[in-house]
Amino acid sequence: YHAARVDDIVRAAKTSHGTFYLYFSNKEDLFRSLVADVVEEMTSVAVSLGPVGPGPDGYEEIRSWLERFSDLYDRHGAILRAWTEAEAYDAEFGGLATREASRFTEVLARRLAESGHAVTSPEVAAVAITAMVERFNYYRVSRGLEVDKELALEAMARMIHTGCFLPGPMGQHSGG
């Protein structure tokens, strides 16, 4: 992203400078527009997580949600990678990333709390799950992590469902 010039963008898009400047004032303006589109889709994925119970339907809900997030990463990996890099030097993008991560964790924390199982802190568990899912997809898409996507989704869904939504030692609070 940093090294890209408008010349590079119009060449890759097979369009003219005039067309580019008709819609965008510079590459940062284009980037903001692309990030806004990704944020809209991320919000849709975040709120698509339905209730999660302890049975097979709950596992499938988690599995489907993880797949929707993973598919989003497949489609928008380059934008998400550039956005991650931009967070380090741009407060606007950093704040946007924080707000978007909060949406994911809020939905997940709500589902954890609704499950009725004594997770020590639904909010902390939601942050940990979000970090795992996001980083896994980042490494898979952006860093070329060679892993079978379906097997990985199954493993993450099992860990999340078993650890947070099933009654038993992993899902129960052990403190007083």
BALOBA-1460 file (C-alpha; in Angstrom, 3 decimals):
// residues 176
<rec num="1" residu="y" x="0.000" y="0.000" z="0.000"/>
<rec num="2" residu="h" x="2.683" y="2.505" z="0.983"/>
<rec num="3" residu="a" x="4.671" y="1.963" z="-2.200"/>
<rec num="4" residu="a" x="1.627" y="1.977" z="-4.500"/>
<rec num="5" residu="r" x="1.071" y="5.042" z="-6.635"/>
<rec num="6" residu="v" x="-2.067" y="6.141" z="-8.435"/>
<rec num="7" residu="d" x="-0.283" y="5.125" z="-11.670"/>
<rec num="8" residu="d" x="0.006" y="1.570" z="-10.315"/>
<rec num="9" residu="i" x="-3.645" y="1.529" z="-9.221"/>
<rec num="10" residu="v" x="-5.064" y="2.698" z="-12.556"/>
<rec num="11" residu="r" x="-2.829" y="0.263" z="-14.430"/>
<rec num="12" residu="a" x="-3.993" y="-2.667" z="-12.254"/>
<rec num="13" residu="a" x="-7.627" y="-1.544" z="-12.549"/>
<rec num="14" residu="k" x="-7.263" y="-1.070" z="-16.325"/>
<rec num="15" residu="t" x="-8.769" y="2.377" z="-16.131"/>
<rec num="16" residu="s" x="-7.633" y="5.946" z="-16.729"/>
<rec num="17" residu="h" x="-6.353" y="8.613" z="-14.360"/>
<rec num="18" residu="g" x="-9.406" y="10.692" z="-15.265"/>
<rec num="19" residu="t" x="-11.763" y="7.939" z="-14.186"/>
<rec num="20" residu="f" x="-9.827" y="7.413" z="-10.962"/>
<rec num="21" residu="y" x="-9.933" y="11.121" z="-10.082"/>
<rec num="22" residu="l" x="-13.612" y="11.310" z="-10.959"/>
<rec num="23" residu="y" x="-14.300" y="9.107" z="-7.915"/>
<rec num="24" residu="f" x="-11.285" y="9.576" z="-5.625"/>
<rec num="25" residu="s" x="-9.070" y="12.532" z="-4.777"/>
<rec num="26" residu="n" x="-6.041" y="10.323" z="-3.989"/>
<rec num="27" residu="k" x="-5.091" y="6.777" z="-3.023"/>
<rec num="28" residu="e" x="-5.977" y="7.433" z="0.633"/>
<rec num="29" residu="d" x="-9.509" y="8.351" z="-0.435"/>
<rec num="30" residu="l" x="-9.746" y="5.086" z="-2.397"/>
<rec num="31" residu="f" x="-8.440" y="3.189" z="0.623"/>
<rec num="32" residu="r" x="-11.041" y="4.783" z="2.925"/>
<rec num="33" residu="s" x="-13.756" y="3.729" z="0.489"/>
<rec num="34" residu="l" x="-12.457" y="0.146" z="0.335"/>
<rec num="35" residu="v" x="-12.199" y="-0.054" z="4.130"/>
<rec num="36" residu="a" x="-15.757" y="1.287" z="4.471"/>
<rec num="37" residu="d" x="-16.991" y="-1.541" z="2.225"/>
<rec num="38" residu="v" x="-15.101" y="-4.119" z="4.309"/>
<rec num="39" residu="v" x="-16.417" y="-2.625" z="7.565"/>
<rec num="40" residu="e" x="-19.973" y="-2.928" z="6.264"/>
<rec num="41" residu="e" x="-19.423" y="-6.600" z="5.442"/>
<rec num="42" residu="m" x="-17.644" y="-7.243" z="8.766"/>
<rec num="43" residu="t" x="-20.565" y="-5.728" z="10.641"/>
<rec num="44" residu="s" x="-22.926" y="-8.020" z="8.761"/>
<rec num="45" residu="v" x="-20.806" y="-11.059" z="9.681"/>
<rec num="46" residu="a" x="-20.532" y="-9.950" z="13.316"/>
<rec num="47" residu="v" x="-24.274" y="-9.646" z="13.837"/>
<rec num="48" residu="s" x="-24.996" y="-12.852" z="11.913"/>
<rec num="49" residu="l" x="-23.948" y="-15.023" z="14.878"/>
<rec num="50" residu="g" x="-27.187" y="-16.468" z="16.177"/>
<rec num="51" residu="p" x="-27.827" y="-18.062" z="19.573"/>
<rec num="52" residu="v" x="-25.385" y="-20.835" z="20.441"/>
<rec num="53" residu="g" x="-26.574" y="-23.745" z="22.516"/>
<rec num="54" residu="p" x="-24.716" y="-26.784" z="23.804"/>
<rec num="55" residu="g" x="-26.011" y="-29.177" z="21.122"/>
<rec num="56" residu="p" x="-25.058" y="-29.842" z="17.501"/>
<rec num="57" residu="d" x="-27.039" y="-26.801" z="16.303"/>
<rec num="58" residu="g" x="-24.895" y="-24.568" z="18.513"/>
<rec num="59" residu="y" x="-21.711" y="-26.094" z="17.125"/>
<rec num="60" residu="e" x="-23.013" y="-25.558" z="13.568"/>
<rec num="61" residu="e" x="-23.860" y="-21.921" z="14.362"/>
<rec num="62" residu="i" x="-20.265" y="-21.306" z="15.507"/>
<rec num="63" residu="r" x="-18.856" y="-23.236" z="12.537"/>
<rec num="64" residu="s" x="-20.961" y="-21.285" z="10.021"/>
<rec num="65" residu="w" x="-20.022" y="-17.977" z="11.637"/>
<rec num="66" residu="l" x="-16.327" y="-18.845" z="11.459"/>
<rec num="67" residu="e" x="-16.716" y="-19.795" z="7.809"/>
<rec num="68" residu="r" x="-18.418" y="-16.482" z="6.975"/>
<rec num="69" residu="f" x="-15.541" y="-14.617" z="8.631"/>
<rec num="70" residu="s" x="-12.962" y="-16.759" z="6.856"/>
<rec num="71" residu="d" x="-14.663" y="-16.195" z="3.496"/>
<rec num="72" residu="l" x="-14.649" y="-12.444" z="4.156"/>
<rec num="73" residu="y" x="-10.900" y="-12.689" z="4.739"/>
<rec num="74" residu="d" x="-10.494" y="-14.617" z="1.481"/>
<rec num="75" residu="r" x="-12.249" y="-11.833" z="-0.440"/>
<rec num="76" residu="h" x="-10.673" y="-8.852" z="1.306"/>
<rec num="77" residu="g" x="-7.324" y="-10.104" z="2.623"/>
<rec num="78" residu="a" x="-5.262" y="-7.469" z="0.820"/>
<rec num="79" residu="i" x="-7.413" y="-4.628" z="2.174"/>
<rec num="80" residu="l" x="-7.398" y="-6.101" z="5.684"/>
<rec num="81" residu="r" x="-3.608" y="-6.483" z="5.585"/>
<rec num="82" residu="a" x="-3.136" y="-2.876" z="4.438"/>
<rec num="83" residu="w" x="-5.629" y="-1.736" z="7.080"/>
<rec num="84" residu="t" x="-3.693" y="-3.611" z="9.781"/>
<rec num="85" residu="e" x="-0.498" y="-1.875" z="8.653"/>
<rec num="86" residu="a" x="-2.232" y="1.519" z="8.498"/>
<rec num="87" residu="e" x="-3.392" y="1.205" z="12.115"/>
<rec num="88" residu="a" x="0.199" y="1.702" z="13.265"/>
<rec num="89" residu="y" x="0.543" y="5.195" z="11.817"/>
<rec num="90" residu="d" x="-2.997" y="6.472" z="11.249"/>
<rec num="91" residu="a" x="-5.307" y="7.191" z="14.192"/>
<rec num="92" residu="e" x="-8.373" y="7.218" z="11.908"/>
<rec num="93" residu="f" x="-7.785" y="3.638" z="10.784"/>
<rec num="94" residu="g" x="-6.703" y="2.547" z="14.253"/>
<rec num="95" residu="g" x="-9.931" y="3.852" z="15.766"/>
<rec num="96" residu="l" x="-11.984" y="2.229" z="13.043"/>
<rec num="97" residu="a" x="-10.264" y="-1.108" z="13.685"/>
<rec num="98" residu="t" x="-10.931" y="-0.818" z="17.414"/>
<rec num="99" residu="r" x="-14.629" y="-0.064" z="16.857"/>
<rec num="100" residu="e" x="-14.982" y="-2.958" z="14.408"/>
<rec num="101" residu="a" x="-13.249" y="-5.421" z="16.754"/>
<rec num="102" residu="s" x="-15.578" y="-4.225" z="19.511"/>
<rec num="103" residu="r" x="-18.617" y="-5.159" z="17.417"/>
<rec num="104" residu="f" x="-17.338" y="-8.697" z="17.040"/>
<rec num="105" residu="t" x="-16.508" y="-9.093" z="20.697"/>
<rec num="106" residu="e" x="-19.819" y="-7.561" z="21.837"/>
<rec num="107" residu="v" x="-21.864" y="-10.023" z="19.773"/>
<rec num="108" residu="l" x="-19.745" y="-12.959" z="20.885"/>
<rec num="109" residu="a" x="-19.786" y="-11.889" z="24.554"/>
<rec num="110" residu="r" x="-23.565" y="-11.591" z="24.392"/>
<rec num="111" residu="r" x="-23.849" y="-15.114" z="22.971"/>
<rec num="112" residu="l" x="-21.488" y="-16.428" z="25.660"/>
<rec num="113" residu="a" x="-23.550" y="-14.781" z="28.407"/>
<rec num="114" residu="e" x="-26.827" y="-16.061" z="26.894"/>
<rec num="115" residu="s" x="-25.517" y="-19.630" z="26.877"/>
<rec num="116" residu="g" x="-25.932" y="-19.776" z="30.655"/>
<rec num="117" residu="h" x="-22.601" y="-21.519" z="31.169"/>
<rec num="118" residu="a" x="-20.272" y="-19.983" z="33.709"/>
<rec num="119" residu="v" x="-17.459" y="-18.581" z="31.605"/>
<rec num="120" residu="t" x="-15.310" y="-16.521" z="33.962"/>
<rec num="121" residu="s" x="-15.784" y="-13.431" z="31.827"/>
<rec num="122" residu="p" x="-17.750" y="-13.496" z="28.565"/>
<rec num="123" residu="e" x="-15.999" y="-10.282" z="27.517"/>
<rec num="124" residu="v" x="-12.493" y="-11.675" z="28.063"/>
<rec num="125" residu="a" x="-13.409" y="-14.969" z="26.360"/>
<rec num="126" residu="a" x="-14.852" y="-13.011" z="23.412"/>
<rec num="127" residu="v" x="-11.664" y="-10.970" z="22.991"/>
<rec num="128" residu="a" x="-9.538" y="-14.142" z="23.112"/>
<rec num="129" residu="i" x="-11.738" y="-15.907" z="20.536"/>
<rec num="130" residu="t" x="-11.776" y="-12.870" z="18.246"/>
<rec num="131" residu="a" x="-7.985" y="-12.608" z="18.424"/>
<rec num="132" residu="m" x="-7.560" y="-16.292" z="17.604"/>
<rec num="133" residu="v" x="-9.958" y="-16.195" z="14.654"/>
<rec num="134" residu="e" x="-8.591" y="-12.949" z="13.216"/>
<rec num="135" residu="r" x="-4.926" y="-13.909" z="13.565"/>
<rec num="136" residu="f" x="-5.510" y="-17.371" z="12.141"/>
<rec num="137" residu="n" x="-7.122" y="-15.879" z="9.027"/>
<rec num="138" residu="y" x="-4.468" y="-13.178" z="8.772"/>
<rec num="139" residu="y" x="-1.688" y="-15.775" z="8.726"/>
<rec num="140" residu="r" x="-3.623" y="-18.081" z="6.410"/>
<rec num="141" residu="v" x="-4.373" y="-15.399" z="3.817"/>
<rec num="142" residu="s" x="-1.613" y="-12.812" z="4.224"/>
<rec num="143" residu="r" x="1.323" y="-14.936" z="5.281"/>
<rec num="144" residu="g" x="0.574" y="-18.058" z="3.257"/>
<rec num="145" residu="l" x="0.007" y="-20.375" z="6.203"/>
<rec num="146" residu="e" x="-0.478" y="-23.766" z="4.606"/>
<rec num="147" residu="v" x="-3.376" y="-25.368" z="6.399"/>
<rec num="148" residu="d" x="-6.554" y="-27.069" z="5.262"/>
<rec num="149" residu="k" x="-9.177" y="-24.367" z="5.762"/>
<rec num="150" residu="e" x="-12.002" y="-26.833" z="6.455"/>
<rec num="151" residu="l" x="-9.998" y="-28.733" z="9.076"/>
<rec num="152" residu="a" x="-8.962" y="-25.475" z="10.719"/>
<rec num="153" residu="l" x="-12.564" y="-24.221" z="10.845"/>
<rec num="154" residu="e" x="-13.649" y="-27.534" z="12.372"/>
<rec num="155" residu="a" x="-10.887" y="-27.336" z="15.008"/>
<rec num="156" residu="m" x="-11.652" y="-23.723" z="15.948"/>
<rec num="157" residu="a" x="-15.389" y="-24.402" z="16.074"/>
<rec num="158" residu="r" x="-14.823" y="-27.411" z="18.363"/>
<rec num="159" residu="m" x="-12.494" y="-25.449" z="20.658"/>
<rec num="160" residu="i" x="-14.874" y="-22.499" z="20.934"/>
<rec num="161" residu="h" x="-18.025" y="-24.585" z="21.288"/>
<rec num="162" residu="t" x="-16.564" y="-27.080" z="23.755"/>
<rec num="163" residu="g" x="-14.616" y="-24.543" z="25.776"/>
<rec num="164" residu="c" x="-17.274" y="-21.865" z="26.030"/>
<rec num="165" residu="f" x="-20.727" y="-23.245" z="25.295"/>
<rec num="166" residu="l" x="-20.809" y="-26.719" z="26.852"/>
<rec num="167" residu="p" x="-21.338" y="-27.394" z="30.538"/>
<rec num="168" residu="g" x="-18.327" y="-28.983" z="32.174"/>
<rec num="169" residu="p" x="-14.883" y="-28.209" z="33.539"/>
<rec num="170" residu="m" x="-13.706" y="-26.051" z="30.611"/>
<rec num="171" residu="g" x="-16.845" y="-23.937" z="30.501"/>
<rec num="172" residu="q" x="-17.310" y="-23.563" z="34.248"/>
<rec num="173" residu="h" x="-15.895" y="-20.914" z="36.496"/>
<rec num="174" residu="s" x="-13.543" y="-22.534" z="38.982"/>
<rec num="175" residu="g" x="-13.148" y="-19.602" z="41.364"/>
<rec num="176" residu="g" x="-15.320" y="-18.568" z="44.311"/>
